[in-house]
Amino acid sequence: MTEFLHVLTDHWDLFLKGFGNTVKLFLVAAVGSLLLGTLLGAFRVSPIPALRWFGGAYVNIVRNTPLTLVFAFLVFAVPKLDVNLEYQTAAFTALTVYTAAFICEVVRSGVNTVAPGQAEAARALGLTFDQVLLQVVLPQAFRSMVPPLMSVLIAMLKNTTVAAGFSVLEAGAIPSYMSEFGEPQFYVLIWIVVGFLILITPLVLLQRFLERKLTVAR
């Protein structure tokens, strides 16, 4: 038991830095993917065929591409185009681009749960497509979007570990650093699991809180 605790206490700085970068990756990519995913979702339900086509093509291409390949493209292929990205910037971009495809589908599905008559009534009052979407449809769709949206964000938090394979020091990279100190990998992995449980639990509690609140609001 003492050895198990020493794995954490003796390398507290490494764990703190690793999980700190994981949180940073998650927060930046979460904001970016929510904005991009919502925009793409609007494209998917747009009355303009070109925008619907673009949104559909983006989702079909990105969602069916492994996240590791998205990382590899940004880290190894993009520099060939004379666009130099730092490893952490590439990680932010990869997570944002990849997760946005899933958020897009959550937004599209949520919009489809709103009765068509709501949008038709809003348009009859003279509201534009943007006004209908932002003021009428999305506020109602948000209720049904909460569970899948939180699931996507939780999955993205766990997906940050992929960045470890591309020279980003985050939680997933801790085992390789700890192996240099000869620490038992089993104990290291248990502490990483505990760390992710601590990060994910607030998201789960937030999801349940929002579900209860929105259910009452109905």
Secondary structure, DSSP 8 states (H G I E B T S, - for coil): -HHHHHHHHTTHHHHHHHHHHHHHHHHHHHHHHHHHHHHHHHHHT-S-HHHHHHHHHHHHHHHTS-HHHHHHIIIIIGGGGT----HHHHHHHHHHHHHHHHHHHHHHHHHHTS-HHHHHHHHHTT--HHHIIIIIIHHHHHHHHHHHHHHHHHHHHHHGGGGGGGT--SGGGHHHHHHTTT--HHHHHHHHHHHHHHHHHHHHHHHHHHHHHHHHH-
